[in-house]
């Protein structure tokens, strides 16, 4: 467990009181810990395990994290793709719901939630880019989840943002995130519906200067990348105009950068690839193509 302890002790000071991943074993940079990640919502830690472990291993992990003085409580989730998650507050008075900070902005998170806590920490640099580049722009935030990209865009001076997600619960949390940051004004709209049933409502607020596409990597019945990402990309021409930008995101290790590049080439040849945004330092990857992909495109005509 020394590698876990060393990395947590290195990352917590870098967090500077904000949310952060403090151990990222899934990037295969820590031998023997490929199944473990630990997220930091100060002052609480949430550990997620992606394969079964023995009870004594779990106890050793708990004691290791408990030895870090900044950590006041620990949640451990045991989860794997396609199966229900199990979670437990191992020690400390961890709340069901709390506010956390990222890049100076506030977000509501649920550390005990049996799937995602409410803020995807690996997308921090994407949100930073949006905050720095959304000034004066009309933004469409697809698969908005709890609308963190929208909060970042409006904080960066966006003219207006349209958020779309089929989960009404996620959209409601998104509204609360805007309220927490004093951004609940006429510049933002929330559409809680299945995008694939109708694009009309989205089109009526366009065209857009910036579109963020950040779908779930794998969610049967909602979004399967190999089938559904193309259905989104082929709509970009009708939602944008010359000079518009697209931030296309994908977080499935099975599909590398070329997966998105090929879809864009086939469906939107007028869009030029600009760059792949760097992932946060707290998400090290031995094989960069297996990590988060955030690709920036600009429409040329």
N, C-alpha and C positions, 0 to 999 in steps of 0.2 A: 504493500500500500504506500510505500515511500514515494513512488512516482506521482500518485494521486495527491498526496500531501504537498509535495514540492510544487506542483502545478497550481493547486488551489492557493497556496501562500504567495505564489508569483502573480496570479491573476487578480486577486481581491484588491490589492493596492491600485492596480491599473484601472479598476472599475470606478474609482473615485466617487463611491457612493451611489453609482448607477447600476442598472441591471446589466448582466454580462454572463457569458458562459465561462465557468471557472475550471471545467475539465471537459475535454472533448476527445474521448477515446475512439469515437467512430471514424475519425480521420486516419486511423491506423498509424499514429505517431507515437503511441504508447503500447508497447508489446504486452499482451495479456489483458488489456483493458478495452478492447475494441467494442465491447458491449455496454460501456458505461459513459454517460454524460452527466454533468452536474451544472445546473443553472443557478444563478445568484440573483435573488430579489431581496436586496438588503433589508433586514439582517437574516434572511432565511435562505436555505439551500434546498434545491429540488434535484434529487438524483434519479435518473432513469436508467433502467436495465433492460437490454434488448435480448437477453437470453436468460434461462433459469440459472440460479446460483445456489450454492449450498448455504445453509443457515449460518455457519461459522464465517463464511466469506462476507455475508451480509452484515454480520455483527462487527467484523473487522472494519468494513467500510464506514459503518455508523460511528464507531469509536474514533476512526481517523478524522472524520469531518468534525466530530465533536471537539477534537483537540485544537481546532482553529478558533481562537478567541472571538473573532468577529461574527461567527455563525451562532445565532441564538435559537435555531430550530431547524429540523430536517424532515423533509418528506421523501419517501422512497417509492417510486413507481416501478412496477414490473410489467413490461409491455412488449408486444411484438406485432408485426403486421398481420392484420386479419383476425386478431384475437382481442378480447376485452382486456382492459388494463386493470391491474390491482395496485392500490396505493395505500400508504399508511403514514401517519405522522409518527415518526420514530421517537422523537423527543422535541421538547420546546413547545411553546404556545403559538403554533403557526395558524394564522387566520384563514378562513375560507376565502376571503376576498381582501385585497389591499391595493394601494396605489404604488407604482414604482416609477422610476425616472429613466429616460434614455435621451441623450443629446439635449438635456435641459427641458424635455417635455414629459408630461405625466401620462401614465397609462394604467388602466384598471387591469389587474391580473388576479387569477385564482390559483394559488400554489397547490391546492389540493385537488384541482380538477383532474379527472381521470384520463384526459387526453392532453390537449395543449393548454398551456396556462393563460393564453390570451395575447401573447406577444412573441413572435418568432425572432429570437435574438440574432440569428445568423443574417438577418436582413438589415442590420443596423447601417452598414455602409450604403446600401440602396436608399434607405430613408435619408441618410445624410446628403446623398447626391440630389435627391428630390428637393430637400429643404433648400439646398444651395442653388437649384436651377429652375424652380417652379415659379419664380416671381413673374406676375402678370399673366400667367398662362391659364388656359382652360384645361382641366385635368380630368381624365376618366380613370377610375381606380377599379379594375375588374378583379373579381374574387377578393373583395376587400377585407373579408374576415372582420376584425375589430377596427378597421379603418385607420391603422397606424400610418400608412402612406398618406392618407388624407390630412391627418393632423400635421405631419411633416410639411406637406405641400402648402397648407394654409399658413403655417408658422413662417414659411419662406415667402409669403406674399402672393400665393396663387390667386387668380381672379375668381375662379370658382372650381369646385370639385364635385364630381358625381361618383358616389360609391355604389357598387352593385355586388350583392352576395345573396345566395338563396337562403341563408340562415338568418331568420329574424332575430334570434338571440344574439348572434354575433353583431348584427347591425345595431341592436340596442346598446350593446357594450360600446360600439363605435360612437354612438351619440354621446354616451357618458364620457368617452375619451376627449371628445371635442369640448364638452362642458368643462372638464377638468382644466383645460387649457384656455378657456375663455374664447373659444372659436365656434360657438353655436350660433352662427349668424346666417344671413341670406346667401352667403357664398358657397354653402354646402348642401347637397341633396343626398338622400339615402334611399336606395331602391332595393327592397328585400323581395327578390323573386328569381326564378330560374332563367338565367340569361338565354339558354338554348331554346326556350319556348317562344321568345320574341325579342328582337333587337330594336323594335320600334321606339320604345321608351328611352333607350340609350341614344339612338340617333337624334331624337328631337332636341337634345341639349347640346349637340355637336355643331360644327366640327371641333375637334379637340387638338390642342397644341402638344399635349403629352398624355400618353396612355401607358398605364402600368398594368402588366399582366402577371399576376402572381397566384396561379392556381395551386390547389393541393397536388402533391406529387402522385398520389394514388388514393382515390376515394371511390370505390365501386358504387355505381348508381348516381354519382355526381360528376366525377371527372377522372378519366383515364387518359393519360397524356398521349399515348400512341394513337388514340382515336380522336380525342377532343381538342387537342391543342391546335390542330389544323383548322378546325371549325371556328376558332377564335381568330386566328391570323388572317384567314381569308376575308374577314370583315373589316380589316384595318383601312383599306382603301376608301370605304364609304364613311368612315368615322374621322378621317384626317384630311389634311391638305398639304401642299408643298411646304416644307420646313418643319412639319410636325415630327415629334420624337416618340419613340416607343421603347419602354424598358420591359424586355421579355425575360421572365424569371422561370427557373426550373430547378427542382431540388431532388431529382431521382438519380441515384448513382448509376443506374443502368443506361441512362442517356447522357452523353457528353455534349459539348458545345455544338458539334456538328448536327445534332438532332434539331436544334432550334435554327441554326443557320440554313439548313436545307429546306425547312418549312418556309422560312422567310424568302428564300430564293425562288421557290416554286410558286408561292402564293402572292408575294409582294415584291416583285423585282425592282420597283421604284424606290424601295427602301435600301439605304446604304448602311452596312455595318460600321459602327464607329469604334466601339471598344467593349471589352468585358470588364465590368467593375471588379475591383479587388474585394475578396471576402475579408471579414474581420480577422484580426490577428488571433483572437481567441478561438478560432475555428481552424486549426492547422490541419492540412490534408497531405498525406503521403502521395496520393494521386489526385492532382487538382481537378481532373475531369470528373471525378466521383463526388466532388463537393457541389455547393450551390453555384448555379450559373445565372448571372445577371448580365444580359447583353443589351447594349444601347444601339438603337437604329435611328436614322434620320431619313425622312421622306424627301427625295430630291425633286420630284415633279408630280 
